[in-house]
């Protein structure tokens, strides 16, 4: 009897183990890493408003309560079912946002209030929409002030210790839904230089304005011809300097263009001559060149790939133009050079900041330093411009803010 008892126990153990393996692999969901034998796991089935599966090639999941947010999943093959390990930091209902890209390049999104139990398997069908989200884009809203400037335009303001740098920062972000028919983006050119307050107050339709590309020089003398500038179909500057002008030659290996409502980017790291020729060959009615792309198709750009490495430890004021997953425009200013108030960021820190807080698809760095400036209608200049000369560059500007006369600007304007 003892012998038979051992045999039966062994058979029972074998059946039990086989069942465990089958249970763990029953779900054939896709994810960047195979989590089929890992619990807890979340399984999401994505469908459109008519209940049809939506096969995706890229998924972002964003929530304030996730230990790591945003979460990026890129299945090896298109799939409508995704399984992913999520780690909520709280045990309650919370808001989760989903941003989906299909193999055809279509964009969908959803926002769900869900309770994901910690430590257990969770399955959910998510109905996606092509409609743009109306909630604020910011992934973590703590310490941010958010204000609606007009229909389709938001202004985000942050003043305090920022998590990426661990330093005091002053950051302003404009978010504009350019799919609307009542607002648009304009590229502006002022060959004789204008200060941002004068530009912002010059047209009652301007909702907000930021500085744009290089080419200003300083406060006197001829503007430096180091930037390709095309506005309304007319080439205003085509870069006449050469590599012998080492201080300015590196500032045009990327570009942003505008054609109607469409915004696009050009990136030619390490090829300054080729970049100029390519800009000349394009037909985009508006084009501003810049030193570098920061983010390309959700990935950080290689800061060492350009003629001048941008992988430096210098923290400075920065201005950025970015476009999000659902086509929204972001104009960002990060102040600096003000001790204990606005430290500024390195380019790498800017990359991390953008991905952590706004998740842009593409982002380009524009002119920074003393040129960084933002104007909001009815409020004036909302950041702290620090115009000065080269010897002042890394000194704090506490209480001595000055606007710089500039050649180019971006304006979000009513039609």
Secondary structure by P-SEA (a helix, b strand, c coil): caaaaaaaaaaaaaaaaaaaaaaaacccccccccccccccbbbbbbbcccccbbbbcbbbbbbcccccccbbbbbcccccbbbbbbbbccccbbbbbbbbbccccccccccccccccccbbbbbbbbbbccccccccccccccbbbbbccccbbbbbbbcccccccccbbbbbbbbcccccccbbbbbbbcccccaaaaaaccccccccccccccccccccccccccccccccccccccccccccccccccccccccccccccccccccccaaaaaaaaaaccccbbbbcccccccccccccccccccccccccccccccccccccbbbbbbbbbcccccccccccaaaaaaaaaacccccbbbbccccccccccccccccccccccccccccccccccbbbbbbcccccccccc
